[in-house]
């Protein structure tokens, strides 16, 4: 029995090492990418005033660190991300290679954290009918999809988007420690969760929803949400989240283009964005570094946008009708996707000039992939009991393999689009030309 368990452990370790190697190879072109001048890198990185001392004097003083935590930059407050920049420049100078290598490592660490979080979650969900093999398969398949999907390229290949993988690292680490705390009840572990939460917030303000993820964990792993202290312990997290939310809104200034649309139109944009993120996660086609609003403020909304609220209504009706069949894995996956994408759905006026952005789905994609993989594993097991089950199992596995190869190739090639500002602009030019051709064809 011990030898069999050891054999399984070695096999799984080999699988995980193999996944990391594949990720390193697929993402290797990012190490050749340079700074994207005229696309935020010129003020976020190379022209960042907080990096002046380390760039010119090759040192990091206490005053420089204090300034980083006490001042904003370009209407943004992400001192932990800037501190990471300082350490990178101190180690290797103002060269893009060091930045790309550091944040690629963070992305691979996030892959490992996703697997650990989900595997821990499955062990804690009461009554979950998954074998150990199935738990391993679902957890690490989701983690691999998260790490290899083409929509993640923007967050990793664009240095100015480094806040995304960095805040996600502390977010996932905090969530993992919180699950351990739910098992042990040791208060010092909750202190570590708070430290991770603060580090995540100080990397990117989007982490304010972390406390909602804590509640989701409670919802799916606790038998009784009226347990003593389960809500009281959330109060410090809620207060911190509210403060950072207020602070972020106060430093953003003018709402810009994204805030010029009335509430009714923003509600339509929210429905559109929700479904567009899902569609692009399912079919990563025509990805771009910029997605334009369909019209200028004051103009009529294109007719096709009215389809999305209808789709949302049907979706909500289906969930209501089949609510009794929604187990705790579905609940966690769906809510995790929703709460981590909610802040970027235009319900609140923001200065964003793009209607959607690939980088905003970085963390929420975990919830979507969990639903897809979990259904796939259940379907695979269901086929085993049916006539021609083995045949359909092979078809399902072949389809999954083809999809994975497609994602790997697409990601590997799309990384090269982000090599420099010229390759990025050329990609945009081709996208606009293709869009205009389709528009003319539709009108004809």
RODO-2510 file (C-alpha; in nm, 4 decimals, decimal comma):
residues 444
     n   res          X          Y          Z
     1     x     0,0000     0,0000     0,0000
     2     x     0,2841     0,2371     0,0914
     3     x     0,4733     0,1555    -0,2284
     4     x     0,1602     0,2120    -0,4367
     5     x     0,1012     0,5492    -0,2692
     6     x     0,4663     0,6431    -0,3251
     7     x     0,4394     0,5429    -0,6902
     8     x     0,1334     0,7650    -0,7326
     9     x     0,3141     1,0543    -0,5643
    10     x     0,6152     1,0192    -0,7926
    11     x     0,3922     0,9964    -1,1007
    12     x     0,2060     1,3105    -1,0021
    13     x     0,5290     1,4939    -0,9267
    14     x     0,6563     1,4027    -1,2730
    15     x     0,3316     1,5286    -1,4274
    16     x     0,3590     1,8615    -1,2448
    17     x     0,7255     1,9046    -1,3394
    18     x     0,6314     1,8252    -1,6986
    19     x     0,3595     2,0919    -1,6890
    20     x     0,6064     2,3509    -1,5596
    21     x     0,8528     2,2600    -1,8349
    22     x     0,5809     2,2947    -2,0999
    23     x     0,4812     2,6320    -1,9588
    24     x     0,8419     2,7504    -1,9608
    25     x     0,8865     2,6464    -2,3238
    26     x     0,5548     2,7912    -2,4420
    27     x     0,6164     3,1228    -2,2657
    28     x     0,9878     3,1441    -2,3554
    29     x     0,9355     3,4050    -2,6355
    30     x     0,8348     3,6556    -2,3679
    31     x     1,2001     3,6764    -2,2633
    32     x     1,2813     3,8350    -2,6009
    33     x     1,0113     4,1019    -2,5687
    34     x     1,1106     4,4611    -2,5053
    35     x     0,9493     4,7613    -2,3430
    36     x     0,6304     4,8823    -2,5090
    37     x     0,7085     5,2488    -2,5545
    38     x     0,3997     5,4643    -2,6082
    39     x     0,1891     5,1957    -2,4387
    40     x     0,2344     5,2747    -2,0669
    41     x     0,5814     5,1238    -2,0196
    42     x     0,7283     5,4698    -2,0789
    43     x     0,5713     5,6058    -1,7571
    44     x     0,4985     5,2894    -1,5594
    45     x     0,8534     5,1523    -1,5883
    46     x     1,1280     5,3362    -1,7746
    47     x     1,0019     5,6803    -1,6720
    48     x     0,8722     5,5883    -1,3272
    49     x     0,9984     5,8580    -1,0858
    50     x     1,0069     5,6052    -0,8011
    51     x     1,2773     5,4138    -0,9890
    52     x     1,5053     5,7159    -1,0375
    53     x     1,7323     5,6427    -0,7413
    54     x     1,7856     5,2759    -0,8138
    55     x     1,8324     5,3458    -1,1858
    56     x     2,0913     5,6221    -1,1457
    57     x     2,2529     5,5379    -0,8114
    58     x     2,2076     5,1602    -0,8125
    59     x     2,0739     5,1641    -0,4584
    60     x     1,7423     5,1401    -0,2763
    61     x     1,7195     5,3704     0,0228
    62     x     1,4613     5,3709     0,2989
    63     x     1,3459     5,7130     0,1780
    64     x     1,2833     5,5777    -0,1732
    65     x     1,0762     5,2922    -0,0349
    66     x     0,8824     5,5303     0,1886
    67     x     0,8113     5,7576    -0,1082
    68     x     0,6831     5,4612    -0,3058
    69     x     0,4296     5,3850    -0,0319
    70     x     0,3321     5,7475     0,0288
    71     x     0,2831     5,8737    -0,3285
    72     x     0,0745     5,7709    -0,6277
    73     x     0,1974     5,7477    -0,9852
    74     x    -0,0254     5,8365    -1,2807
    75     x    -0,3417     5,8087    -1,0720
    76     x    -0,2474     5,4583    -0,9584
    77     x    -0,1307     5,3267    -0,6235
    78     x     0,0591     4,9980    -0,6427
    79     x     0,3666     5,0330    -0,4171
    80     x     0,4336     4,6589    -0,3872
    81     x     0,4469     4,6345    -0,7669
    82     x     0,6836     4,9343    -0,7783
    83     x     0,8962     4,7760    -0,5055
    84     x     0,9238     4,4662    -0,7251
    85     x     1,0408     4,6935    -1,0086
    86     x     1,3058     4,8393    -0,7781
    87     x     1,4416     4,4966    -0,6895
    88     x     1,4463     4,3919    -1,0551
    89     x     1,6377     4,7052    -1,1618
    90     x     1,8754     4,6687    -0,8665
    91     x     1,9527     4,3116    -0,9713
    92     x     1,9796     4,3505    -1,3495
    93     x     1,9408     4,7131    -1,4488
    94     x     1,6688     4,8729    -1,6588
    95     x     1,6547     4,5848    -1,9061
    96     x     1,3280     4,4241    -2,0197
    97     x     1,4691     4,0718    -1,9785
    98     x     1,4782     4,0997    -1,5990
    99     x     1,1195     4,2212    -1,5821
   100     x     0,9932     3,9527    -1,8192
   101     x     1,1768     3,6752    -1,6359
   102     x     1,0547     3,7846    -1,2917
   103     x     0,6898     3,8074    -1,3858
   104     x     0,7016     3,4855    -1,5884
   105     x     0,8200     3,3145    -1,2696
   106     x     0,5306     3,4781    -1,0815
   107     x     0,2897     3,3447    -1,3461
   108     x     0,4256     2,9905    -1,3065
   109     x     0,3988     3,0228    -0,9279
   110     x     0,0368     3,1267    -0,9782
   111     x    -0,0145     2,8063    -1,1767
   112     x     0,1091     2,6068    -0,8774
   113     x    -0,1066     2,8067    -0,6353
   114     x    -0,4212     2,7508    -0,8437
   115     x    -0,3632     2,3750    -0,8284
   116     x    -0,2972     2,3833    -0,4531
   117     x    -0,6030     2,5998    -0,3803
   118     x    -0,8396     2,3813    -0,5809
   119     x    -0,7016     2,0539    -0,4474
   120     x    -0,7385     2,1857    -0,0929
   121     x    -1,0916     2,3034    -0,1738
   122     x    -1,1973     1,9600    -0,3002
   123     x    -1,0693     1,7951     0,0179
   124     x    -1,2746     2,0368     0,2300
   125     x    -1,6097     2,0248     0,0464
   126     x    -1,8366     1,7952     0,2493
   127     x    -1,9809     1,5004     0,0620
   128     x    -1,7985     1,5712    -0,2653
   129     x    -1,7980     1,2486    -0,4674
   130     x    -1,4618     1,2748    -0,6400
   131     x    -1,1882     1,0161    -0,6214
   132     x    -0,8325     1,1243    -0,5396
   133     x    -0,7433     1,0776    -0,9062
   134     x    -1,0335     1,2965    -1,0140
   135     x    -0,9432     1,5660    -0,7596
   136     x    -0,5869     1,5747    -0,8890
   137     x    -0,7040     1,5800    -1,2517
   138     x    -0,9549     1,8613    -1,2068
   139     x    -0,7287     2,0796    -0,9909
   140     x    -0,4226     2,0654    -1,2131
   141     x    -0,6084     2,0654    -1,5446
   142     x    -0,7747     2,3907    -1,4354
   143     x    -0,4370     2,5270    -1,3241
   144     x    -0,2782     2,4365    -1,6579
   145     x    -0,5624     2,5937    -1,8570
   146     x    -0,5274     2,9060    -1,6430
   147     x    -0,1541     2,9239    -1,7145
   148     x    -0,1603     2,8384    -2,0857
   149     x    -0,4651     3,0272    -2,2161
   150     x    -0,3991     3,2986    -2,4790
   151     x    -0,6064     3,5560    -2,2885
   152     x    -0,3377     3,5498    -2,0183
   153     x    -0,0704     3,6761    -2,2585
   154     x    -0,1469     4,0438    -2,2033
   155     x    -0,1032     4,0117    -1,8266
   156     x     0,2333     3,8377    -1,8531
   157     x     0,3896     3,9733    -2,1747
   158     x     0,3071     4,3394    -2,1073
   159     x     0,5329     4,4681    -1,8301
   160     x     0,2938     4,7491    -1,7349
   161     x     0,0285     4,4836    -1,6628
   162     x     0,2577     4,3176    -1,4086
   163     x     0,0232     4,4269    -1,1303
   164     x    -0,2187     4,1561    -1,2453
   165     x    -0,0039     3,8432    -1,1895
   166     x     0,1526     4,0010    -0,8787
   167     x    -0,1741     4,0818    -0,7009
   168     x    -0,3075     3,7400    -0,8080
   169     x    -0,0079     3,5713    -0,6445
   170     x    -0,0805     3,7238    -0,3034
   171     x    -0,4559     3,6758    -0,3562
   172     x    -0,4198     3,3023    -0,4241
   173     x    -0,1639     3,2577    -0,1475
   174     x    -0,4005     3,4287     0,0961
   175     x    -0,6908     3,2118    -0,0175
   176     x    -0,4836     2,8949     0,0312
   177     x    -0,3802     2,9985     0,3834
   178     x    -0,7418     3,0901     0,4614
   179     x    -0,8505     2,7369     0,3688
   180     x    -0,5859     2,6008     0,6057
   181     x    -0,7184     2,8359     0,8746
   182     x    -1,0713     2,7042     0,8172
   183     x    -0,9371     2,3562     0,8950
   184     x    -0,7224     2,4428     1,1966
   185     x    -0,8871     2,7543     1,3459
   186     x    -0,5466     2,9003     1,4438
   187     x    -0,5781     3,2790     1,4594
   188     x    -0,2167     3,3478     1,3633
   189     x    -0,2946     3,1951     1,0231
   190     x    -0,5715     3,4520     0,9788
   191     x    -0,3035     3,7157     1,0414
   192     x    -0,1040     3,5748     0,7497
   193     x    -0,4195     3,5935     0,5367
   194     x    -0,4482     3,9647     0,6227
   195     x    -0,0835     4,0224     0,5257
   196     x    -0,1441     3,8528     0,1901
   197     x    -0,4608     4,0588     0,1422
   198     x    -0,2738     4,3833     0,2080
   199     x     0,0109     4,2841    -0,0240
   200     x    -0,2443     4,2021    -0,2940
   201     x    -0,4234     4,5352    -0,2464
   202     x    -0,0925     4,7216    -0,2561
   203     x    -0,0201     4,5509    -0,5875
   204     x    -0,3572     4,6256    -0,7475
   205     x    -0,6836     4,7657    -0,6162
   206     x    -0,8858     4,4906    -0,7847
   207     x    -0,8018     4,2725    -0,4843
   208     x    -1,0779     4,4416    -0,2813
   209     x    -1,3043     4,1481    -0,3697
   210     x    -1,0778     3,9065    -0,1809
   211     x    -1,3091     3,9157     0,1188
   212     x    -1,5922     3,7966    -0,1087
   213     x    -1,3758     3,5002    -0,2088
   214     x    -1,3334     3,4199     0,1609
   215     x    -1,7121     3,4151     0,1950
   216     x    -1,7414     3,1852    -0,1078
   217     x    -1,4987     2,9412     0,0548
   218     x    -1,7126     2,9462     0,3701
   219     x    -2,0241     2,8919     0,1617
   220     x    -1,8936     2,5723    -0,0002
   221     x    -1,6855     2,4155     0,2780
   222     x    -1,8777     2,5007     0,5958
   223     x    -2,1775     2,2972     0,7003
   224     x    -2,3129     2,5854     0,9058
   225     x    -2,2546     2,9519     0,8209
   226     x    -2,3818     3,0456     1,1663
   227     x    -2,0681     2,9106     1,3309
   228     x    -1,9348     3,1341     1,6082
   229     x    -1,7032     3,4059     1,4775
   230     x    -1,7311     3,3167     1,1086
   231     x    -1,8661     3,6620     1,0219
   232     x    -1,6949     3,8560     1,2999
   233     x    -1,3516     3,7586     1,1678
   234     x    -1,4365     3,9172     0,8317
   235     x    -1,4914     4,2666     0,9733
   236     x    -1,1243     4,3795     0,9552
   237     x    -1,1050     4,2556     0,5939
   238     x    -1,4260     4,4369     0,5011
   239     x    -1,3038     4,7624     0,6577
   240     x    -0,9714     4,7416     0,4740
   241     x    -1,1498     4,6660     0,1451
   242     x    -1,3869     4,9607     0,1901
   243     x    -1,0989     5,1967     0,2675
   244     x    -0,8980     5,0893    -0,0375
   245     x    -1,2074     5,1086    -0,2561
   246     x    -1,2705     5,4671    -0,1430
   247     x    -0,9030     5,5566    -0,1802
   248     x    -0,8859     5,4166    -0,5348
   249     x    -1,1911     5,6137    -0,6470
   250     x    -1,0536     5,9311    -0,4884
   251     x    -0,7204     5,9216    -0,6762
   252     x    -0,8587     5,8256    -1,0168
   253     x    -0,9841     6,1749    -1,0913
   254     x    -1,1968     6,2241    -1,4044
   255     x    -1,3937     5,9147    -1,5115
   256     x    -1,2714     5,9626    -1,8698
   257     x    -1,4262     5,7968    -2,1741
   258     x    -1,5609     5,4940    -1,9878
   259     x    -1,7468     5,7142    -1,7415
   260     x    -1,9138     5,9309    -2,0072
   261     x    -2,1889     5,6796    -2,0789
   262     x    -2,5187     5,6900    -1,8839
   263     x    -2,6139     5,4097    -1,6458
   264     x    -2,8521     5,2433    -1,8936
   265     x    -2,5805     5,2077    -2,1559
   266     x    -2,3294     5,0882    -1,8960
   267     x    -2,5737     4,8134    -1,7990
   268     x    -2,5777     4,6984    -2,1613
   269     x    -2,1971     4,7156    -2,1698
   270     x    -2,1870     4,5062    -1,8523
   271     x    -2,3948     4,2325    -2,0148
   272     x    -2,1847     4,2507    -2,3316
   273     x    -1,8558     4,2380    -2,1395
   274     x    -1,9696     3,9416    -1,9288
   275     x    -2,0553     3,7306    -2,2328
   276     x    -1,7603     3,8515    -2,4389
   277     x    -1,5168     3,7372    -2,1700
   278     x    -1,6834     3,3956    -2,1631
   279     x    -1,6804     3,3664    -2,5433
   280     x    -1,3134     3,4589    -2,5659
   281     x    -1,2277     3,2103    -2,2915
   282     x    -1,4053     2,9394    -2,4917
   283     x    -1,2793     3,0548    -2,8331
   284     x    -0,9696     3,2789    -2,8003
   285     x    -1,0004     3,4358    -3,1447
   286     x    -0,9249     3,7913    -3,2610
   287     x    -0,7494     3,8838    -2,9379
   288     x    -0,6243     4,2401    -2,9200
   289     x    -0,4542     4,4785    -2,6819
   290     x    -0,7431     4,7232    -2,7258
   291     x    -1,1168     4,6711    -2,7714
   292     x    -1,3045     4,9855    -2,8752
   293     x    -1,6429     5,0926    -2,7441
   294     x    -1,9089     5,0327    -3,0138
   295     x    -2,0003     5,4013    -3,0331
   296     x    -1,9119     5,7418    -2,8897
   297     x    -2,0987     5,8829    -2,5879
   298     x    -2,4361     6,0216    -2,6971
   299     x    -2,4720     5,7939    -2,9979
   300     x    -2,7256     5,5124    -3,0302
   301     x    -2,6219     5,1659    -2,9192
   302     x    -2,5934     4,9082    -3,2026
   303     x    -2,8905     4,6747    -3,2194
   304     x    -2,6809     4,3623    -3,1532
   305     x    -2,6015     4,4836    -2,8001
   306     x    -2,9623     4,4264    -2,6959
   307     x    -2,9108     4,0526    -2,7436
   308     x    -2,6798     4,0282    -2,4406
   309     x    -2,9337     4,1243    -2,1696
   310     x    -3,1667     3,8661    -2,3250
   311     x    -2,8911     3,6033    -2,3015
   312     x    -2,8316     3,7025    -1,9385
   313     x    -3,2025     3,6668    -1,8639
   314     x    -3,2162     3,3177    -2,0162
   315     x    -2,9001     3,2249    -1,8270
   316     x    -3,0506     3,3389    -1,4949
   317     x    -3,3727     3,1493    -1,5685
   318     x    -3,1782     2,8268    -1,6367
   319     x    -2,9867     2,8660    -1,3101
   320     x    -3,3112     2,9207    -1,1191
   321     x    -3,4842     2,6205    -1,2794
   322     x    -3,1921     2,3858    -1,2091
   323     x    -3,0822     2,5400    -0,8779
   324     x    -3,1275     2,2108    -0,6928
   325     x    -2,8656     2,0476    -0,9176
   326     x    -2,5999     2,3126    -0,8554
   327     x    -2,3488     2,1437    -0,6258
   328     x    -2,0761     2,3225    -0,4328
   329     x    -1,8131     2,2955    -0,7059
   330     x    -2,0432     2,4682    -0,9550
   331     x    -2,1240     2,7271    -0,6889
   332     x    -1,7604     2,8074    -0,6187
   333     x    -1,6620     2,8208    -0,9862
   334     x    -1,9525     3,0404    -1,0916
   335     x    -1,9284     3,2841    -0,8012
   336     x    -1,5493     3,3077    -0,8205
   337     x    -1,5719     3,4031    -1,1871
   338     x    -1,8486     3,6535    -1,1242
   339     x    -1,7046     3,8412    -0,8267
   340     x    -1,3569     3,8693    -0,9777
   341     x    -1,4907     4,0078    -1,3066
   342     x    -1,7661     4,2255    -1,1577
   343     x    -1,5517     4,5351    -1,0961
   344     x    -1,4572     4,5655    -1,4647
   345     x    -1,8067     4,5295    -1,6140
   346     x    -1,8700     4,9081    -1,6338
   347     x    -2,1381     4,9109    -1,3658
   348     x    -1,9307     5,1825    -1,2000
   349     x    -1,8004     5,4718    -1,4132
   350     x    -1,4266     5,4237    -1,4688
   351     x    -1,1560     5,6007    -1,6711
   352     x    -1,0999     5,2939    -1,8914
   353     x    -1,1096     5,3727    -2,2632
   354     x    -1,1607     5,0082    -2,3704
   355     x    -1,4851     4,8167    -2,3302
   356     x    -1,3035     4,4960    -2,2293
   357     x    -0,9411     4,3969    -2,1677
   358     x    -0,7857     4,0511    -2,1688
   359     x    -0,5889     4,1203    -1,8506
   360     x    -0,9053     4,1648    -1,6435
   361     x    -0,9988     3,7991    -1,6847
   362     x    -0,6633     3,6717    -1,5509
   363     x    -0,7853     3,5636    -1,2070
   364     x    -1,1560     3,5138    -1,2749
   365     x    -1,0718     3,2623    -1,5510
   366     x    -1,0046     3,0095    -1,2743
   367     x    -1,3755     2,9908    -1,1948
   368     x    -1,4751     2,9416    -1,5575
   369     x    -1,2133     2,6720    -1,6214
   370     x    -1,3196     2,4927    -1,3036
   371     x    -1,6731     2,4601    -1,4400
   372     x    -1,5504     2,3359    -1,7791
   373     x    -1,3032     2,0793    -1,6457
   374     x    -1,5340     1,9539    -1,3694
   375     x    -1,8141     1,8900    -1,6187
   376     x    -1,5654     1,7196    -1,8514
   377     x    -1,4380     1,4848    -1,5806
   378     x    -1,7929     1,3953    -1,4722
   379     x    -1,8902     1,3340    -1,8335
   380     x    -1,5847     1,1104    -1,8809
   381     x    -1,6843     0,9031    -1,5776
   382     x    -2,0472     0,8849    -1,6910
   383     x    -1,9443     0,7461    -2,0311
   384     x    -1,7616     0,4573    -1,8681
   385     x    -2,0928     0,2976    -1,7674
   386     x    -2,2572     0,3279    -2,1094
   387     x    -2,2562     0,1254    -2,4285
   388     x    -1,9760     0,2508    -2,6547
   389     x    -1,8532     0,4391    -2,3469
   390     x    -1,4864     0,3618    -2,4155
   391     x    -1,5186     0,4980    -2,7685
   392     x    -1,6744     0,8249    -2,6541
   393     x    -1,4155     0,8540    -2,3781
   394     x    -1,1425     0,8384    -2,6426
   395     x    -1,3258     1,0968    -2,8510
   396     x    -1,3516     1,3256    -2,5468
   397     x    -0,9829     1,2823    -2,4649
   398     x    -0,8826     1,3413    -2,8271
   399     x    -1,0943     1,6574    -2,8380
   400     x    -0,9399     1,7818    -2,5137
   401     x    -0,5920     1,7113    -2,6485
   402     x    -0,6588     1,8981    -2,9733
   403     x    -0,7986     2,1967    -2,7812
   404     x    -0,4919     2,1995    -2,5558
   405     x    -0,2547     2,1937    -2,8533
   406     x    -0,4509     2,4793    -3,0101
   407     x    -0,4214     2,6860    -2,6910
   408     x    -0,0498     2,6126    -2,6630
   409     x     0,0232     2,7141    -3,0218
   410     x    -0,1988     3,0232    -3,0061
   411     x    -0,0387     3,1435    -2,6823
   412     x     0,3157     3,0794    -2,8091
   413     x     0,2485     3,2812    -3,1253
   414     x     0,0485     3,5572    -2,9571
   415     x     0,3330     3,6282    -2,7156
   416     x     0,5406     3,7376    -3,0154
   417     x     0,2798     4,0008    -3,1034
   418     x     0,3809     4,1763    -2,7791
   419     x     0,7504     4,1877    -2,8727
   420     x     0,7551     4,5655    -2,9255
   421     x     0,5252     4,8545    -3,0093
   422     x     0,5666     4,7979    -3,3851
   423     x     0,4498     4,4355    -3,3743
   424     x     0,1642     4,5366    -3,1456
   425     x     0,0499     4,8159    -3,3764
   426     x     0,0760     4,5856    -3,6793
   427     x    -0,1530     4,3373    -3,5056
   428     x    -0,4026     4,6150    -3,4353
   429     x    -0,3880     4,7337    -3,7971
   430     x    -0,4707     4,3840    -3,9210
   431     x    -0,7543     4,3554    -3,6700
   432     x    -0,9070     4,6872    -3,7816
   433     x    -0,8791     4,5938    -4,1504
   434     x    -1,0456     4,2596    -4,0865
   435     x    -1,3209     4,4276    -3,8867
   436     x    -1,3875     4,6758    -4,1669
   437     x    -1,4005     4,3962    -4,4262
   438     x    -1,6577     4,2081    -4,2201
   439     x    -1,8544     4,5312    -4,1661
   440     x    -1,8632     4,6032    -4,5427
   441     x    -1,9616     4,2433    -4,6168
   442     x    -2,2459     4,2633    -4,3642
   443     x    -2,3737     4,5890    -4,5131
   444     x    -2,3553     4,4508    -4,8679
***
